Amino acid sequence: MGTKTNPTNGLTQKQKSAADHYLVHGNKANAYEHAYDCSRMKEKSISRKAVELFQHPNVMRYIDECRKLDTSRSIMSRKEALEILSNIAKANATERTTDQIKSIERISKMMGWDEAQKVEHSGGITFNINLNAEEDPDND
């Protein structure tokens, strides 16, 4: 009896189960035991098989994609931050709103939202540089 591979992610049901368990609990050997029958295996064998499983390219790819998805879902967007700021600006000031504003300011710094913007300028710029402090550049 063969194992079926999911065409979407290239994983068998057991590989996916182990990967999902690992994503939640963070232990590869426990994840392997969760998905596979290890009743007749020694701990060393379970650890070795877990390492092999989690080095499988499809398993590694699946875990990486799940982590990226979790990260993108957990990060506040600019739009969400602006909506919260707008609601705070309309509400009465409280301790909680101060904390929210500080949090959003911190997120803005972390995300680089408040970095200087590059401005292109076309046209001439004139510089007057006085290398001798005793001379007046206007009296030549």
N, CA, C and O of each residue as an XYZ file, in Angstrom:
560
protein
N       0.845     -1.169      0.000
C       0.000      0.000      0.000
C       0.892      1.233      0.000
O       1.663      1.417      0.942
N       0.817      2.093     -1.027
C       1.670      3.262     -1.158
C       1.105      4.469     -0.414
O      -0.072      4.521     -0.056
N       1.986      5.425     -0.202
C       1.554      6.658      0.430
C       1.232      7.682     -0.640
O       1.928      7.785     -1.650
N       0.173      8.436     -0.409
C      -0.252      9.432     -1.371
C       0.421     10.773     -1.059
O       0.513     11.191      0.095
N       0.884     11.427     -2.119
C       1.516     12.734     -1.994
C       0.527     13.799     -2.425
O      -0.125     13.669     -3.461
N       0.417     14.846     -1.633
C      -0.458     15.961     -1.956
C       0.168     16.740     -3.109
O       1.305     17.194     -2.985
N      -0.538     16.908     -4.221
C       0.042     17.615     -5.370
C       0.299     19.097     -5.097
O       1.115     19.711     -5.784
N      -0.375     19.676     -4.118
C      -0.202     21.096     -3.812
C       1.143     21.379     -3.167
O       1.838     22.317     -3.560
N       1.523     20.558     -2.159
C       2.761     20.835     -1.437
C       3.802     19.723     -1.576
O       4.918     19.863     -1.076
N       3.460     18.635     -2.240
C       4.399     17.542     -2.448
C       4.682     16.706     -1.214
O       5.657     15.955     -1.194
N       3.864     16.815     -0.195
C       4.071     16.081      1.052
C       3.070     14.943      1.194
O       1.939     15.022      0.714
N       3.509     13.894      1.859
C       2.573     12.850      2.249
C       1.802     13.370      3.460
O       2.175     14.379      4.059
N       0.742     12.682      3.808
C      -0.060     13.085      4.958
C       0.793     13.058      6.241
O       0.672     13.948      7.083
N       1.645     12.048      6.384
C       2.495     11.951      7.573
C       3.559     13.040      7.606
O       3.846     13.588      8.670
N       4.146     13.363      6.458
C       5.135     14.446      6.403
C       4.495     15.772      6.799
O       5.072     16.552      7.557
N       3.299     16.015      6.278
C       2.601     17.252      6.602
C       2.244     17.287      8.087
O       2.387     18.320      8.740
N       1.781     16.156      8.616
C       1.434     16.089     10.037
C       2.653     16.386     10.913
O       2.555     17.138     11.883
N       3.801     15.795     10.569
C       5.032     16.030     11.333
C       5.455     17.498     11.222
O       5.833     18.111     12.220
N       5.393     18.055     10.024
C       5.790     19.443      9.817
C       4.872     20.391     10.588
O       5.344     21.337     11.218
N       3.572     20.140     10.539
C       2.623     20.982     11.272
C       2.875     20.904     12.778
O       2.840     21.922     13.471
N       3.128     19.695     13.281
C       3.417     19.510     14.707
C       4.698     20.254     15.089
O       4.768     20.880     16.147
N       5.691     20.182     14.235
C       6.962     20.881     14.482
C       6.758     22.402     14.518
O       7.337     23.086     15.362
N       5.944     22.923     13.613
C       5.693     24.360     13.574
C       5.046     24.861     14.861
O       5.293     25.990     15.286
N       4.222     24.027     15.476
C       3.551     24.416     16.718
C       4.446     24.207     17.934
O       4.502     25.060     18.819
N       5.151     23.066     17.981
C       5.869     22.686     19.202
C       7.382     22.877     19.131
O       8.041     22.960     20.168
N       7.941     22.947     17.925
C       9.360     23.247     17.773
C      10.331     22.118     18.057
O      11.526     22.376     18.197
N       9.874     20.882     18.150
C      10.767     19.757     18.418
C      10.609     18.731     17.294
O       9.532     18.165     17.107
N      11.681     18.499     16.556
C      11.616     17.620     15.386
C      11.377     16.161     15.764
O      10.583     15.478     15.118
N      12.055     15.677     16.803
C      11.873     14.278     17.212
C      10.443     14.039     17.684
O       9.835     13.030     17.327
N       9.907     14.950     18.475
C       8.521     14.803     18.938
C       7.545     14.878     17.779
O       6.542     14.166     17.756
N       7.841     15.746     16.813
C       6.986     15.865     15.637
C       7.003     14.565     14.832
O       5.970     14.116     14.333
N       8.186     13.971     14.714
C       8.302     12.704     13.990
C       7.482     11.623     14.710
O       6.735     10.876     14.078
N       7.632     11.549     16.035
C       6.874     10.556     16.823
C       5.376     10.778     16.710
O       4.600      9.822     16.710
N       4.967     12.041     16.612
C       3.548     12.364     16.495
C       2.954     11.812     15.191
O       1.814     11.350     15.165
N       3.743     11.867     14.114
C       3.220     11.500     12.804
C       3.452     10.035     12.426
O       2.681      9.464     11.654
N       4.501      9.433     12.961
C       4.875      8.075     12.561
C       4.803      7.126     13.753
O       4.911      7.547     14.904
N       4.620      5.844     13.460
C       4.626      4.807     14.500
C       6.068      4.540     14.911
O       6.852      3.997     14.132
N       6.410      4.917     16.118
C       7.773      4.764     16.622
C       7.822      3.804     17.806
O       8.788      3.804     18.569
N       6.783      2.990     17.960
C       6.680      2.124     19.131
C       7.832      1.128     19.249
O       8.161      0.710     20.359
N       8.451      0.737     18.136
C       9.551     -0.230     18.191
C      10.904      0.425     17.887
O      11.879     -0.268     17.598
N      10.960      1.735     17.951
C      12.199      2.441     17.627
C      12.882      2.958     18.891
O      12.228      3.318     19.870
N      14.209      2.985     18.844
C      14.986      3.576     19.928
C      15.012      5.085     19.735
O      14.809      5.585     18.629
N      15.264      5.804     20.824
C      15.290      7.264     20.781
C      16.292      7.788     19.750
O      16.021      8.763     19.049
N      17.453      7.129     19.666
C      18.486      7.546     18.717
C      17.986      7.395     17.271
O      18.250      8.245     16.421
N      17.273      6.316     17.015
C      16.717      6.093     15.673
C      15.653      7.125     15.337
O      15.576      7.596     14.202
N      14.837      7.475     16.314
C      13.793      8.484     16.100
C      14.443      9.829     15.755
O      14.011     10.519     14.831
N      15.476     10.185     16.503
C      16.179     11.449     16.243
C      16.794     11.466     14.847
O      16.714     12.473     14.144
N      17.407     10.351     14.445
C      18.029     10.258     13.127
C      16.985     10.372     12.030
O      17.187     11.100     11.058
N      15.873      9.662     12.173
C      14.804      9.703     11.175
C      14.160     11.102     11.116
O      13.759     11.563     10.048
N      14.069     11.762     12.271
C      13.513     13.117     12.307
C      14.418     14.079     11.537
O      13.936     14.918     10.776
N      15.730     13.952     11.737
C      16.677     14.796     11.004
C      16.525     14.562      9.504
O      16.484     15.514      8.725
N      16.441     13.299      9.102
C      16.264     12.973      7.679
C      14.974     13.583      7.127
O      14.965     14.161      6.040
N      13.893     13.448      7.883
C      12.604     13.969      7.437
C      12.662     15.484      7.236
O      12.184     16.002      6.227
N      13.247     16.180      8.196
C      13.236     17.636      8.125
C      14.322     18.204      7.208
O      14.431     19.420      7.052
N      15.123     17.327      6.605
C      16.055     17.744      5.562
C      15.478     17.497      4.169
O      16.077     17.884      3.165
N      14.326     16.859      4.114
C      13.651     16.600      2.843
C      13.261     17.947      2.226
O      12.652     18.777      2.901
N      13.605     18.176      0.950
C      13.344     19.490      0.331
C      11.890     19.947      0.402
O      11.628     21.124      0.651
N      10.941     19.038      0.188
C       9.529     19.430      0.240
C       9.098     19.806      1.652
O       8.302     20.728      1.834
N       9.618     19.099      2.650
C       9.291     19.406      4.045
C       9.897     20.759      4.419
O       9.238     21.592      5.041
N      11.148     20.967      4.037
C      11.812     22.245      4.330
C      11.066     23.404      3.670
O      10.861     24.446      4.293
N      10.665     23.228      2.429
C       9.942     24.269      1.692
C       8.607     24.570      2.355
O       8.226     25.731      2.508
N       7.896     23.508      2.750
C       6.589     23.679      3.399
C       6.730     24.466      4.701
O       5.953     25.385      4.960
N       7.713     24.109      5.515
C       7.928     24.800      6.792
C       8.285     26.264      6.543
O       7.774     27.154      7.223
N       9.149     26.509      5.582
C       9.555     27.884      5.256
C       8.353     28.708      4.794
O       8.187     29.851      5.219
N       7.520     28.138      3.933
C       6.340     28.847      3.445
C       5.355     29.145      4.571
O       4.768     30.226      4.615
N       5.175     28.191      5.479
C       4.272     28.404      6.618
C       4.792     29.516      7.521
O       4.017     30.345      7.997
N       6.082     29.537      7.753
C       6.671     30.586      8.597
C       6.533     31.955      7.939
O       6.221     32.936      8.614
N       6.759     32.028      6.647
C       6.614     33.310      5.941
C       5.170     33.793      6.011
O       4.918     34.982      6.212
N       4.233     32.882      5.848
C       2.818     33.231      5.903
C       2.451     33.731      7.292
O       1.748     34.733      7.422
N       2.917     33.045      8.332
C       2.650     33.479      9.702
C       3.230     34.861      9.962
O       2.592     35.701     10.597
N       4.438     35.090      9.469
C       5.086     36.387      9.665
C       4.307     37.486      8.974
O       4.075     38.544      9.557
N       3.900     37.246      7.731
C       3.177     38.295      7.003
C       1.816     38.575      7.632
O       1.336     39.707      7.570
N       1.196     37.583      8.226
C      -0.093     37.786      8.883
C       0.046     38.519     10.204
O      -0.873     39.222     10.622
N       1.192     38.361     10.868
C       1.350     38.941     12.191
C       1.881     40.368     12.177
O       1.866     41.037     13.210
N       2.347     40.845     11.031
C       2.896     42.193     10.950
C       1.798     43.175     10.566
O       1.038     42.947      9.625
N       1.732     44.264     11.310
C       0.746     45.299     11.049
C       1.109     46.035      9.758
O       2.272     46.363      9.522
N       0.116     46.283      8.946
C       0.352     47.023      7.709
C       0.302     48.519      7.994
O      -0.184     48.944      9.042
N       0.799     49.302      7.067
C       0.718     50.759      7.194
C      -0.738     51.199      7.317
O      -1.069     52.083      8.108
N      -1.594     50.571      6.526
C      -3.013     50.933      6.549
C      -3.603     50.670      7.933
O      -4.330     51.510      8.465
N      -3.295     49.514      8.519
C      -3.800     49.202      9.858
C      -3.298     50.206     10.882
O      -4.060     50.656     11.738
N      -2.003     50.564     10.798
C      -1.434     51.545     11.726
C      -2.127     52.894     11.582
O      -2.435     53.549     12.577
N      -2.372     53.307     10.339
C      -3.050     54.585     10.107
C      -4.487     54.563     10.609
O      -4.981     55.562     11.132
N      -5.162     53.421     10.451
C      -6.536     53.300     10.958
C      -6.563     53.425     12.471
O      -7.428     54.105     13.024
N      -5.615     52.768     13.147
C      -5.547     52.852     14.611
C      -5.226     54.281     15.040
O      -5.849     54.812     15.960
N      -4.246     54.906     14.369
C      -3.904     56.296     14.694
C      -5.102     57.219     14.495
O      -5.342     58.114     15.306
N      -5.844     57.004     13.430
C      -7.028     57.828     13.172
C      -8.062     57.649     14.264
O      -8.638     58.627     14.741
N      -8.306     56.405     14.668
C      -9.274     56.143     15.741
C      -8.812     56.748     17.056
O      -9.619     57.284     17.815
N      -7.504     56.663     17.330
C      -6.957     57.231     18.566
C      -7.106     58.747     18.551
O      -7.469     59.355     19.557
N      -6.824     59.344     17.408
C      -6.921     60.800     17.299
C      -8.350     61.281     17.536
O      -8.555     62.390     18.028
N      -9.325     60.466     17.195
C     -10.728     60.830     17.366
C     -11.244     60.537     18.773
O     -12.273     61.076     19.179
N     -10.541     59.690     19.516
C     -11.001     59.267     20.838
C     -10.429     60.162     21.927
O      -9.516     60.951     21.678
N     -10.969     60.037     23.137
C     -10.419     60.735     24.290
C      -9.102     60.087     24.680
O      -8.950     58.870     24.568
N      -8.148     60.889     25.138
C      -6.833     60.376     25.524
C      -6.945     59.539     26.801
O      -7.560     59.959     27.780
N      -6.342     58.353     26.772
C      -6.288     57.479     27.945
C      -4.912     56.854     28.020
O      -4.100     57.030     27.112
N      -4.642     56.133     29.081
C      -3.362     55.427     29.235
C      -3.158     54.441     28.087
O      -2.052     54.307     27.563
N      -4.221     53.761     27.705
C      -4.134     52.746     26.660
C      -3.757     53.369     25.311
O      -2.926     52.812     24.595
N      -4.342     54.493     24.959
C      -4.030     55.085     23.669
C      -2.584     55.574     23.623
O      -1.957     55.533     22.564
N      -2.050     56.030     24.740
C      -0.642     56.438     24.794
C       0.248     55.244     24.486
O       1.216     55.361     23.736
N      -0.079     54.109     25.061
C       0.686     52.886     24.788
C       0.579     52.484     23.327
O       1.563     52.056     22.726
N      -0.615     52.618     22.752
C      -0.799     52.263     21.355
C       0.023     53.178     20.451
O       0.649     52.708     19.501
N       0.027     54.460     20.735
C       0.799     55.404     19.922
C       2.288     55.086     20.021
O       2.990     55.097     19.010
N       2.770     54.805     21.216
C       4.178     54.450     21.378
C       4.505     53.180     20.599
O       5.571     53.077     19.991
N       3.597     52.223     20.617
C       3.812     50.976     19.873
C       3.866     51.231     18.376
O       4.731     50.695     17.683
N       2.958     52.037     17.882
C       2.942     52.329     16.450
C       4.180     53.115     16.050
O       4.743     52.879     14.981
N       4.617     54.062     16.909
C       5.857     54.799     16.613
C       7.033     53.836     16.521
O       7.889     53.971     15.646
N       7.071     52.869     17.424
C       8.154     51.885     17.422
C       8.089     51.029     16.154
O       9.115     50.774     15.524
N       6.904     50.594     15.785
C       6.743     49.803     14.561
C       7.181     50.629     13.355
O       7.847     50.114     12.457
N       6.808     51.912     13.332
C       7.202     52.792     12.220
C       8.710     52.859     12.080
O       9.237     52.814     10.969
N       9.405     52.967     13.201
C      10.868     53.005     13.155
C      11.428     51.675     12.670
O      12.342     51.639     11.845
N      10.875     50.583     13.186
C      11.358     49.255     12.809
C      11.153     48.989     11.320
O      11.999     48.371     10.673
N      10.041     49.450     10.784
C       9.710     49.189      9.387
C      10.330     50.225      8.448
O      10.268     50.072      7.228
N      10.925     51.273      9.008
C      11.548     52.298      8.183
C      10.548     53.236      7.534
O      10.861     53.874      6.529
N       9.333     53.331      8.103
C       8.315     54.189      7.516
C       8.651     55.659      7.677
O       8.173     56.487      6.901
N       9.462     56.003      8.664
C       9.758     57.409      8.914
C      11.160     57.799      8.447
O      11.692     58.820      8.882
N      11.762     57.000      7.570
C      13.076     57.331      7.036
C      12.963     58.500      6.062
O      11.908     58.746      5.477
N      14.069     59.208      5.905
C      14.106     60.342      4.978
C      13.802     59.864      3.561
O      14.213     58.779      3.151
N      13.084     60.690      2.834
C      12.741     60.372      1.460
C      13.739     61.035      0.523
O      14.155     62.167      0.773
N      14.128     60.362     -0.541
C      15.026     60.915     -1.538
C      14.220     61.851     -2.436
O      13.155     61.486     -2.933
N      14.744     63.067     -2.638
C      14.078     64.044     -3.480
C      14.995     64.370     -4.647
O      16.143     64.767     -4.451
N      14.490     64.202     -5.852
C      15.237     64.534     -7.064
C      15.079     66.027     -7.332
O      13.989     66.579     -7.182
N      16.177     66.681     -7.730
C      16.125     68.113     -8.016
C      16.774     68.365     -9.367
O      17.900     67.935     -9.615
N      16.062     69.058    -10.230
C      16.662     69.429    -11.508
C      16.758     70.942    -11.537
O      15.814     71.644    -11.174
N      17.881     71.425    -11.961
C      18.108     72.866    -11.972
C      19.457     73.166    -11.336
O      20.132     72.270    -10.828
N      19.829     74.398    -11.370
C      21.144     74.777    -10.868
C      21.146     75.085     -9.384
O      20.148     75.527     -8.814
N      22.282     74.841     -8.784
C      22.513     75.180     -7.385
C      23.813     75.975     -7.338
O      24.821     75.558     -7.910
N      23.791     77.108     -6.663
C      24.981     77.943     -6.557
C      25.527     77.854     -5.141
O      24.792     77.998     -4.165
N      26.838     77.612     -5.045
C      27.512     77.563     -3.753
C      28.551     78.679     -3.707
O      29.301     78.860     -4.666
N      28.605     79.417     -2.624
C      29.659     80.384     -2.362
C      30.462     79.862     -1.188
O      29.964     79.803     -0.064
N      31.690     79.488     -1.443
C      32.535     78.925     -0.395
C      33.640     79.924     -0.075
O      34.382     80.339     -0.965
N      33.748     80.304      1.171
C      34.758     81.245      1.623
C      35.854     80.459      2.324
O      35.668     80.000      3.451
N      36.993     80.300      1.666
C      38.099     79.549      2.244
C      38.956     80.413      3.165
O      39.683     79.890      4.010
N      38.874     81.711      3.005
C      39.640     82.620      3.856
C      38.638     83.435      4.655
O      37.926     84.270      4.097
N      38.581     83.202      5.934
C      37.576     83.834      6.779
C      37.707     85.348      6.828
O      36.742     86.024      7.184
N      38.890     85.919      6.478
C      39.094     87.359      6.556
C      38.560     88.089      5.342
O      38.266     89.280      5.434
N      38.424     87.422      4.209
C      37.935     88.063      2.998
C      36.432     87.997      2.935
O      35.826     87.024      3.383
N      35.828     89.025      2.382
C      34.391     89.067      2.190
C      34.118     88.690      0.733
O      34.581     89.408     -0.153
N      33.383     87.594      0.428
C      33.186     87.157     -0.944
C      32.407     88.169     -1.789
O      32.508     88.138     -3.016
N      31.640     89.057     -1.173
C      30.865     90.037     -1.915
C      31.686     91.261     -2.307
O      31.220     92.061     -3.118
N      32.890     91.438     -1.764
C      33.719     92.611     -2.042
C      34.950     92.241     -2.875
O      36.064     92.596     -2.492
N      34.788     91.559     -3.973
C      35.931     91.183     -4.830
C      36.281     92.258     -5.783
O      37.213     92.105     -6.572
